[in-house]
Amino acid sequence: MQALRRLILLAAAAWAAVASAKSVTFTTWNMKWFPSGRMDLRISAAYEEFKIAKAGSVLSNAVASVGGPTDGIVLFVQEMRDTDVCTNLVAKTGLPKMQLAAVSKFKDAYGYPLWQQCAIATDLPVVESGYMSWQSEPHVAMPRGFTFAVVGSGDELIACFAVHLKSNVNFSGEELENQRNIYKREYAARQILEKLRELTGRYGKSLTRAVVAGDFNTNEDDERFVSEETLLSFYGAHFRSCFRGLKKEQCVTHPGEGKYPDCTFDHILYRGFGDIQSRKIGVGAPISDHNPVSLRLDMTPRRR
């Protein structure tokens, strides 16, 4: 009888733990010169409004696609034109209590605002937020930078980073330029990790969770990047990939076109969380040539 009672109590405790478990949903999407879809060229206001409304629906569907109850939502978007567009997009998602936490104001080499801003939106409390342009080195100009936000409350803070790392554009066709692009991404990864160390030092044990999401323009399964250590830098800092355990063909976030093959450029990297509850790659067309990626994570850390 005592053994049966003990089993009942253990089962009740286990059920209570499951019932009280928290999860947070993260979605990232590179939206391709949003909302015009073109570099430094506006389209009609009516059509831009139509695209913003359509994109808002795509994002809300991406969040819903990972299902289940969630205790918080964080959106990471890249290639946004400006703060007004970001604010409008957040409103068009229709997600309750969603607010714009941070948006970058990156400028080009001539001091003009880029139309490739990164933004973070969330329904969680925002403790701190901002953006930083990359620190460059002589002869190594780094475009853009990263946006960050510390969200949550109490001892359940999450450091969030929205990134759009250097592309693989190579006008010279020389291998040296490929290696220079790789170096820029690796250098960017080190700067993000340095900022994370600063934040964790400031918030202490309240900040044990972190997410870095966006367009990394690299992938560990592609032979073009066999020498690259961008993703490895994060893995070495105890981050895990949202694509962990999946086959290459299950992780296509940038569908191929012409001479360019299918690839996985968009990632959600995380640490300090428990199991992946659900993950999904959506469809970004016709808004973007990238697909949105969504991930629902258990807030309970894994025991080591």
TORKOL-4160 file (C-alpha; in steps of 0.2 Angstrom, whole numbers, padded with zeros to 4 digits, m for minus):
304
<pt num="1" X="0000" Y="0000" Z="0000"/>
<pt num="2" X="0014" Y="0012" Z="0004"/>
<pt num="3" X="0023" Y="0008" Z="m0012"/>
<pt num="4" X="0007" Y="0012" Z="m0022"/>
<pt num="5" X="0005" Y="0028" Z="m0012"/>
<pt num="6" X="0023" Y="0033" Z="m0016"/>
<pt num="7" X="0020" Y="0029" Z="m0035"/>
<pt num="8" X="0004" Y="0040" Z="m0034"/>
<pt num="9" X="0014" Y="0055" Z="m0026"/>
<pt num="10" X="0028" Y="0053" Z="m0038"/>
<pt num="11" X="0016" Y="0053" Z="m0053"/>
<pt num="12" X="0007" Y="0069" Z="m0046"/>
<pt num="13" X="0024" Y="0077" Z="m0044"/>
<pt num="14" X="0029" Y="0073" Z="m0061"/>
<pt num="15" X="0013" Y="0080" Z="m0068"/>
<pt num="16" X="0014" Y="0096" Z="m0058"/>
<pt num="17" X="0032" Y="0098" Z="m0065"/>
<pt num="18" X="0025" Y="0096" Z="m0083"/>
<pt num="19" X="0010" Y="0107" Z="m0080"/>
<pt num="20" X="0021" Y="0121" Z="m0073"/>
<pt num="21" X="0035" Y="0120" Z="m0087"/>
<pt num="22" X="0037" Y="0135" Z="m0097"/>
<pt num="23" X="0041" Y="0137" Z="m0115"/>
<pt num="24" X="0046" Y="0152" Z="m0126"/>
<pt num="25" X="0044" Y="0153" Z="m0145"/>
<pt num="26" X="0057" Y="0161" Z="m0156"/>
<pt num="27" X="0055" Y="0165" Z="m0175"/>
<pt num="28" X="0068" Y="0173" Z="m0186"/>
<pt num="29" X="0066" Y="0179" Z="m0204"/>
<pt num="30" X="0077" Y="0188" Z="m0217"/>
<pt num="31" X="0064" Y="0198" Z="m0226"/>
<pt num="32" X="0074" Y="0204" Z="m0241"/>
<pt num="33" X="0074" Y="0223" Z="m0242"/>
<pt num="34" X="0058" Y="0224" Z="m0233"/>
<pt num="35" X="0045" Y="0231" Z="m0238"/>
<pt num="36" X="0050" Y="0236" Z="m0256"/>
<pt num="37" X="0060" Y="0220" Z="m0260"/>
<pt num="38" X="0073" Y="0231" Z="m0268"/>
<pt num="39" X="0088" Y="0240" Z="m0263"/>
<pt num="40" X="0086" Y="0259" Z="m0260"/>
<pt num="41" X="0070" Y="0259" Z="m0271"/>
<pt num="42" X="0053" Y="0262" Z="m0264"/>
<pt num="43" X="0037" Y="0255" Z="m0271"/>
<pt num="44" X="0019" Y="0263" Z="m0270"/>
<pt num="45" X="0013" Y="0266" Z="m0252"/>
<pt num="46" X="m0002" Y="0255" Z="m0255"/>
<pt num="47" X="0008" Y="0240" Z="m0261"/>
<pt num="48" X="0020" Y="0242" Z="m0246"/>
<pt num="49" X="0005" Y="0242" Z="m0234"/>
<pt num="50" X="m0001" Y="0226" Z="m0243"/>
<pt num="51" X="0016" Y="0218" Z="m0241"/>
<pt num="52" X="0017" Y="0223" Z="m0223"/>
<pt num="53" X="0000" Y="0215" Z="m0219"/>
<pt num="54" X="0005" Y="0199" Z="m0228"/>
<pt num="55" X="0021" Y="0198" Z="m0219"/>
<pt num="56" X="0013" Y="0200" Z="m0203"/>
<pt num="57" X="0002" Y="0186" Z="m0207"/>
<pt num="58" X="0017" Y="0175" Z="m0211"/>
<pt num="59" X="0025" Y="0179" Z="m0195"/>
<pt num="60" X="0009" Y="0175" Z="m0184"/>
<pt num="61" X="0007" Y="0159" Z="m0194"/>
<pt num="62" X="0025" Y="0155" Z="m0191"/>
<pt num="63" X="0023" Y="0157" Z="m0172"/>
<pt num="64" X="0007" Y="0146" Z="m0172"/>
<pt num="65" X="0016" Y="0133" Z="m0183"/>
<pt num="66" X="0026" Y="0127" Z="m0168"/>
<pt num="67" X="0010" Y="0125" Z="m0158"/>
<pt num="68" X="0007" Y="0122" Z="m0140"/>
<pt num="69" X="0005" Y="0134" Z="m0125"/>
<pt num="70" X="0019" Y="0147" Z="m0125"/>
<pt num="71" X="0024" Y="0159" Z="m0111"/>
<pt num="72" X="0033" Y="0171" Z="m0122"/>
<pt num="73" X="0037" Y="0175" Z="m0140"/>
<pt num="74" X="0052" Y="0183" Z="m0148"/>
<pt num="75" X="0053" Y="0188" Z="m0166"/>
<pt num="76" X="0070" Y="0192" Z="m0175"/>
<pt num="77" X="0068" Y="0201" Z="m0192"/>
<pt num="78" X="0082" Y="0206" Z="m0204"/>
<pt num="79" X="0083" Y="0218" Z="m0219"/>
<pt num="80" X="0071" Y="0230" Z="m0213"/>
<pt num="81" X="0070" Y="0248" Z="m0220"/>
<pt num="82" X="0068" Y="0258" Z="m0204"/>
<pt num="83" X="0059" Y="0259" Z="m0187"/>
<pt num="84" X="0042" Y="0264" Z="m0194"/>
<pt num="85" X="0041" Y="0249" Z="m0205"/>
<pt num="86" X="0046" Y="0238" Z="m0190"/>
<pt num="87" X="0033" Y="0246" Z="m0179"/>
<pt num="88" X="0020" Y="0243" Z="m0193"/>
<pt num="89" X="0025" Y="0225" Z="m0195"/>
<pt num="90" X="0023" Y="0221" Z="m0177"/>
<pt num="91" X="0006" Y="0228" Z="m0176"/>
<pt num="92" X="0001" Y="0218" Z="m0192"/>
<pt num="93" X="0006" Y="0202" Z="m0184"/>
<pt num="94" X="m0009" Y="0203" Z="m0173"/>
<pt num="95" X="0000" Y="0195" Z="m0159"/>
<pt num="96" X="m0006" Y="0201" Z="m0142"/>
<pt num="97" X="0006" Y="0212" Z="m0131"/>
<pt num="98" X="0019" Y="0212" Z="m0145"/>
<pt num="99" X="0031" Y="0227" Z="m0144"/>
<pt num="100" X="0046" Y="0232" Z="m0154"/>
<pt num="101" X="0061" Y="0229" Z="m0142"/>
<pt num="102" X="0075" Y="0235" Z="m0152"/>
<pt num="103" X="0079" Y="0241" Z="m0170"/>
<pt num="104" X="0096" Y="0245" Z="m0177"/>
<pt num="105" X="0101" Y="0261" Z="m0186"/>
<pt num="106" X="0115" Y="0255" Z="m0197"/>
<pt num="107" X="0123" Y="0267" Z="m0209"/>
<pt num="108" X="0133" Y="0264" Z="m0225"/>
<pt num="109" X="0151" Y="0270" Z="m0228"/>
<pt num="110" X="0144" Y="0287" Z="m0233"/>
<pt num="111" X="0134" Y="0289" Z="m0217"/>
<pt num="112" X="0117" Y="0285" Z="m0225"/>
<pt num="113" X="0105" Y="0274" Z="m0216"/>
<pt num="114" X="0105" Y="0256" Z="m0223"/>
<pt num="115" X="0089" Y="0248" Z="m0228"/>
<pt num="116" X="0095" Y="0232" Z="m0220"/>
<pt num="117" X="0091" Y="0235" Z="m0202"/>
<pt num="118" X="0089" Y="0221" Z="m0189"/>
<pt num="119" X="0075" Y="0221" Z="m0176"/>
<pt num="120" X="0068" Y="0211" Z="m0161"/>
<pt num="121" X="0050" Y="0211" Z="m0155"/>
<pt num="122" X="0043" Y="0202" Z="m0140"/>
<pt num="123" X="0028" Y="0201" Z="m0129"/>
<pt num="124" X="0040" Y="0198" Z="m0114"/>
<pt num="125" X="0046" Y="0213" Z="m0103"/>
<pt num="126" X="0061" Y="0222" Z="m0110"/>
<pt num="127" X="0075" Y="0225" Z="m0097"/>
<pt num="128" X="0088" Y="0232" Z="m0109"/>
<pt num="129" X="0090" Y="0234" Z="m0128"/>
<pt num="130" X="0101" Y="0242" Z="m0141"/>
<pt num="131" X="0111" Y="0239" Z="m0156"/>
<pt num="132" X="0130" Y="0239" Z="m0161"/>
<pt num="133" X="0139" Y="0241" Z="m0177"/>
<pt num="134" X="0153" Y="0229" Z="m0180"/>
<pt num="135" X="0170" Y="0235" Z="m0175"/>
<pt num="136" X="0180" Y="0234" Z="m0191"/>
<pt num="137" X="0199" Y="0232" Z="m0194"/>
<pt num="138" X="0210" Y="0240" Z="m0207"/>
<pt num="139" X="0206" Y="0234" Z="m0224"/>
<pt num="140" X="0191" Y="0224" Z="m0217"/>
<pt num="141" X="0175" Y="0234" Z="m0218"/>
<pt num="142" X="0161" Y="0225" Z="m0209"/>
<pt num="143" X="0143" Y="0230" Z="m0215"/>
<pt num="144" X="0129" Y="0231" Z="m0202"/>
<pt num="145" X="0130" Y="0224" Z="m0185"/>
<pt num="146" X="0119" Y="0216" Z="m0172"/>
<pt num="147" X="0103" Y="0221" Z="m0162"/>
<pt num="148" X="0101" Y="0214" Z="m0144"/>
<pt num="149" X="0088" Y="0214" Z="m0130"/>
<pt num="150" X="0087" Y="0207" Z="m0113"/>
<pt num="151" X="0069" Y="0201" Z="m0110"/>
<pt num="152" X="0060" Y="0192" Z="m0097"/>
<pt num="153" X="0059" Y="0195" Z="m0078"/>
<pt num="154" X="0066" Y="0189" Z="m0061"/>
<pt num="155" X="0079" Y="0175" Z="m0063"/>
<pt num="156" X="0072" Y="0170" Z="m0081"/>
<pt num="157" X="0080" Y="0183" Z="m0092"/>
<pt num="158" X="0085" Y="0179" Z="m0110"/>
<pt num="159" X="0099" Y="0188" Z="m0120"/>
<pt num="160" X="0093" Y="0189" Z="m0138"/>
<pt num="161" X="0103" Y="0194" Z="m0153"/>
<pt num="162" X="0097" Y="0198" Z="m0170"/>
<pt num="163" X="0111" Y="0196" Z="m0183"/>
<pt num="164" X="0113" Y="0197" Z="m0202"/>
<pt num="165" X="0131" Y="0192" Z="m0205"/>
<pt num="166" X="0142" Y="0196" Z="m0220"/>
<pt num="167" X="0135" Y="0189" Z="m0237"/>
<pt num="168" X="0145" Y="0178" Z="m0249"/>
<pt num="169" X="0145" Y="0192" Z="m0263"/>
<pt num="170" X="0162" Y="0190" Z="m0272"/>
<pt num="171" X="0164" Y="0203" Z="m0286"/>
<pt num="172" X="0182" Y="0198" Z="m0290"/>
<pt num="173" X="0179" Y="0180" Z="m0291"/>
<pt num="174" X="0195" Y="0177" Z="m0281"/>
<pt num="175" X="0197" Y="0165" Z="m0267"/>
<pt num="176" X="0204" Y="0178" Z="m0256"/>
<pt num="177" X="0188" Y="0187" Z="m0256"/>
<pt num="178" X="0179" Y="0171" Z="m0251"/>
<pt num="179" X="0191" Y="0170" Z="m0236"/>
<pt num="180" X="0188" Y="0188" Z="m0232"/>
<pt num="181" X="0170" Y="0186" Z="m0231"/>
<pt num="182" X="0172" Y="0171" Z="m0220"/>
<pt num="183" X="0184" Y="0181" Z="m0208"/>
<pt num="184" X="0171" Y="0194" Z="m0207"/>
<pt num="185" X="0158" Y="0182" Z="m0200"/>
<pt num="186" X="0170" Y="0174" Z="m0188"/>
<pt num="187" X="0175" Y="0191" Z="m0182"/>
<pt num="188" X="0157" Y="0196" Z="m0180"/>
<pt num="189" X="0154" Y="0180" Z="m0169"/>
<pt num="190" X="0167" Y="0185" Z="m0157"/>
<pt num="191" X="0160" Y="0202" Z="m0155"/>
<pt num="192" X="0143" Y="0195" Z="m0151"/>
<pt num="193" X="0150" Y="0183" Z="m0138"/>
<pt num="194" X="0160" Y="0197" Z="m0130"/>
<pt num="195" X="0143" Y="0207" Z="m0128"/>
<pt num="196" X="0135" Y="0192" Z="m0121"/>
<pt num="197" X="0149" Y="0190" Z="m0108"/>
<pt num="198" X="0147" Y="0208" Z="m0104"/>
<pt num="199" X="0128" Y="0206" Z="m0101"/>
<pt num="200" X="0130" Y="0190" Z="m0091"/>
<pt num="201" X="0143" Y="0199" Z="m0080"/>
<pt num="202" X="0130" Y="0212" Z="m0077"/>
<pt num="203" X="0115" Y="0202" Z="m0073"/>
<pt num="204" X="0124" Y="0187" Z="m0065"/>
<pt num="205" X="0113" Y="0171" Z="m0062"/>
<pt num="206" X="0097" Y="0180" Z="m0068"/>
<pt num="207" X="0104" Y="0178" Z="m0086"/>
<pt num="208" X="0108" Y="0161" Z="m0090"/>
<pt num="209" X="0099" Y="0159" Z="m0106"/>
<pt num="210" X="0104" Y="0166" Z="m0123"/>
<pt num="211" X="0097" Y="0166" Z="m0141"/>
<pt num="212" X="0107" Y="0171" Z="m0157"/>
<pt num="213" X="0095" Y="0171" Z="m0172"/>
<pt num="214" X="0096" Y="0178" Z="m0190"/>
<pt num="215" X="0104" Y="0176" Z="m0207"/>
<pt num="216" X="0122" Y="0169" Z="m0204"/>
<pt num="217" X="0126" Y="0167" Z="m0223"/>
<pt num="218" X="0135" Y="0151" Z="m0218"/>
<pt num="219" X="0132" Y="0133" Z="m0214"/>
<pt num="220" X="0142" Y="0119" Z="m0207"/>
<pt num="221" X="0135" Y="0106" Z="m0220"/>
<pt num="222" X="0141" Y="0116" Z="m0235"/>
<pt num="223" X="0159" Y="0112" Z="m0242"/>
<pt num="224" X="0161" Y="0131" Z="m0247"/>
<pt num="225" X="0163" Y="0134" Z="m0228"/>
<pt num="226" X="0173" Y="0119" Z="m0223"/>
<pt num="227" X="0186" Y="0130" Z="m0215"/>
<pt num="228" X="0174" Y="0142" Z="m0207"/>
<pt num="229" X="0173" Y="0143" Z="m0188"/>
<pt num="230" X="0158" Y="0155" Z="m0186"/>
<pt num="231" X="0145" Y="0142" Z="m0180"/>
<pt num="232" X="0159" Y="0133" Z="m0171"/>
<pt num="233" X="0162" Y="0148" Z="m0160"/>
<pt num="234" X="0145" Y="0148" Z="m0154"/>
<pt num="235" X="0145" Y="0129" Z="m0151"/>
<pt num="236" X="0161" Y="0131" Z="m0141"/>
<pt num="237" X="0152" Y="0144" Z="m0130"/>
<pt num="238" X="0138" Y="0130" Z="m0126"/>
<pt num="239" X="0126" Y="0135" Z="m0139"/>
<pt num="240" X="0115" Y="0122" Z="m0148"/>
<pt num="241" X="0108" Y="0123" Z="m0166"/>
<pt num="242" X="0089" Y="0123" Z="m0169"/>
<pt num="243" X="0093" Y="0110" Z="m0183"/>
<pt num="244" X="0101" Y="0098" Z="m0171"/>
<pt num="245" X="0097" Y="0080" Z="m0176"/>
<pt num="246" X="0090" Y="0084" Z="m0193"/>
<pt num="247" X="0096" Y="0079" Z="m0210"/>
<pt num="248" X="0103" Y="0092" Z="m0222"/>
<pt num="249" X="0088" Y="0092" Z="m0234"/>
<pt num="250" X="0076" Y="0095" Z="m0219"/>
<pt num="251" X="0085" Y="0112" Z="m0215"/>
<pt num="252" X="0083" Y="0122" Z="m0231"/>
<pt num="253" X="0080" Y="0140" Z="m0226"/>
<pt num="254" X="0086" Y="0148" Z="m0243"/>
<pt num="255" X="0079" Y="0139" Z="m0258"/>
<pt num="256" X="0091" Y="0137" Z="m0272"/>
<pt num="257" X="0089" Y="0147" Z="m0288"/>
<pt num="258" X="0099" Y="0145" Z="m0304"/>
<pt num="259" X="0117" Y="0141" Z="m0300"/>
<pt num="260" X="0114" Y="0143" Z="m0282"/>
<pt num="261" X="0109" Y="0127" Z="m0272"/>
<pt num="262" X="0097" Y="0125" Z="m0258"/>
<pt num="263" X="0106" Y="0130" Z="m0242"/>
<pt num="264" X="0104" Y="0133" Z="m0223"/>
<pt num="265" X="0108" Y="0151" Z="m0220"/>
<pt num="266" X="0095" Y="0156" Z="m0206"/>
<pt num="267" X="0099" Y="0149" Z="m0189"/>
<pt num="268" X="0092" Y="0150" Z="m0171"/>
<pt num="269" X="0106" Y="0146" Z="m0159"/>
<pt num="270" X="0102" Y="0144" Z="m0140"/>
<pt num="271" X="0109" Y="0140" Z="m0123"/>
<pt num="272" X="0103" Y="0138" Z="m0106"/>
<pt num="273" X="0086" Y="0130" Z="m0111"/>
<pt num="274" X="0079" Y="0112" Z="m0110"/>
<pt num="275" X="0072" Y="0102" Z="m0124"/>
<pt num="276" X="0066" Y="0108" Z="m0141"/>
<pt num="277" X="0047" Y="0107" Z="m0140"/>
<pt num="278" X="0044" Y="0110" Z="m0158"/>
<pt num="279" X="0052" Y="0118" Z="m0174"/>
<pt num="280" X="0046" Y="0122" Z="m0191"/>
<pt num="281" X="0053" Y="0130" Z="m0207"/>
<pt num="282" X="0039" Y="0140" Z="m0215"/>
<pt num="283" X="0037" Y="0148" Z="m0233"/>
<pt num="284" X="0044" Y="0165" Z="m0236"/>
<pt num="285" X="0039" Y="0167" Z="m0254"/>
<pt num="286" X="0033" Y="0179" Z="m0261"/>
<pt num="287" X="0039" Y="0191" Z="m0248"/>
<pt num="288" X="0057" Y="0185" Z="m0247"/>
<pt num="289" X="0069" Y="0173" Z="m0254"/>
<pt num="290" X="0072" Y="0166" Z="m0236"/>
<pt num="291" X="0060" Y="0156" Z="m0226"/>
<pt num="292" X="0055" Y="0160" Z="m0208"/>
<pt num="293" X="0062" Y="0148" Z="m0195"/>
<pt num="294" X="0052" Y="0145" Z="m0179"/>
<pt num="295" X="0057" Y="0136" Z="m0163"/>
<pt num="296" X="0048" Y="0132" Z="m0146"/>
<pt num="297" X="0060" Y="0129" Z="m0132"/>
<pt num="298" X="0058" Y="0122" Z="m0114"/>
<pt num="299" X="0063" Y="0135" Z="m0102"/>
<pt num="300" X="0069" Y="0122" Z="m0090"/>
<pt num="301" X="0088" Y="0119" Z="m0092"/>
<pt num="302" X="0095" Y="0102" Z="m0095"/>
<pt num="303" X="0104" Y="0094" Z="m0081"/>
<pt num="304" X="0122" Y="0089" Z="m0084"/>
